[in-house]
Amino acid sequence: MISGRVFDQIIAAATALDVQANATKAKILFGWIIERHPPEHPGKYIARFATTHPTIYVMAADTLAELQAMLPPGLARSPRLPVDPLEVVEIWFSK
């Protein structure tokens, strides 16, 4: 951590499946926040794992379709809401 900031941990789809499975077992509500070109990952789409708050776990891809294909099963898509930050494209919640 530098200057109070936590760095992201980029994970593979298999690890994302494990992270999601652990949250499901613990009965924790979770989602994946899809962002387009966030400042900390320029030129990339990222999926950030979130429970009550965003976490450090992210998957990264060059395109939205590539990133959506990496998401674990068992999710429902929610479009971006007007109150979401500009880089948010969509959110995938646990069903």
C-alpha positions in Angstrom: 0.0 0.0 0.0 1.4 3.4 -1.0 -0.2 6.7 0.0 -3.2 4.9 1.5 -4.0 3.1 -1.8 -4.4 -0.6 -2.2 -3.1 -2.2 -5.5 -5.3 -4.5 -7.5 -4.6 -8.2 -7.7 -5.2 -9.4 -11.3 -6.7 -12.9 -11.2 -7.5 -15.5 -13.8 -10.9 -16.8 -14.6 -10.2 -20.0 -12.6 -9.3 -18.0 -9.5 -12.4 -15.8 -10.0 -14.5 -19.0 -9.9 -12.9 -19.9 -6.5 -13.4 -16.4 -5.1 -17.0 -16.5 -6.1 -17.5 -20.1 -4.8 -16.1 -19.0 -1.4 -18.5 -16.1 -1.2 -21.4 -18.3 -2.1 -20.4 -20.8 0.6 -20.2 -18.0 3.2 -23.6 -16.8 2.0 -22.2 -13.4 1.1 -23.9 -11.3 -1.5 -21.4 -10.3 -4.3 -21.1 -9.0 -7.8 -18.6 -8.1 -10.5 -18.4 -4.5 -11.5 -17.4 -4.1 -15.1 -15.4 -0.9 -15.8 -14.1 0.5 -19.1 -10.6 2.0 -19.1 -10.4 2.9 -15.4 -7.4 5.1 -14.6 -5.5 2.3 -12.9 -5.9 0.0 -15.9 -5.8 2.3 -19.0 -7.0 0.7 -22.3 -8.5 -2.3 -20.5 -11.9 -3.6 -19.4 -11.9 -4.9 -15.8 -14.2 -6.9 -13.7 -13.8 -6.0 -10.0 -15.2 -8.5 -7.4 -17.3 -6.7 -4.8 -19.2 -7.7 -1.7 -20.3 -4.8 0.5 -17.4 -2.9 -1.0 -15.2 -3.3 -4.1 -12.2 -5.6 -3.4 -8.7 -5.8 -4.8 -9.6 -8.8 -7.0 -9.9 -7.9 -10.7 -9.9 -9.7 -14.1 -8.7 -7.7 -17.0 -9.3 -8.0 -20.8 -8.9 -6.0 -24.0 -12.6 -6.2 -24.9 -15.9 -6.3 -23.1 -16.9 -9.6 -24.8 -13.6 -11.2 -23.7 -14.2 -10.1 -20.1 -17.8 -11.2 -20.1 -16.6 -14.7 -21.2 -14.3 -14.8 -18.2 -17.1 -14.2 -15.7 -18.0 -17.3 -13.6 -21.5 -18.8 -14.1 -24.5 -18.1 -11.9 -24.7 -14.3 -12.4 -27.4 -11.9 -13.6 -26.5 -8.8 -15.6 -27.6 -5.3 -14.5 -27.0 -2.4 -16.8 -25.2 0.8 -15.7 -27.3 3.2 -13.6 -27.1 7.0 -13.9 -25.6 7.2 -10.4 -22.7 4.8 -11.3 -19.3 6.3 -12.0 -18.7 7.0 -15.7 -16.3 4.0 -16.2 -18.9 1.5 -15.0 -20.4 -0.4 -17.9 -22.5 -3.0 -16.1 -22.7 -5.1 -12.9 -23.1 -8.8 -12.7 -24.8 -9.9 -9.4 -25.1 -13.3 -7.8 -28.5 -14.9 -8.4 
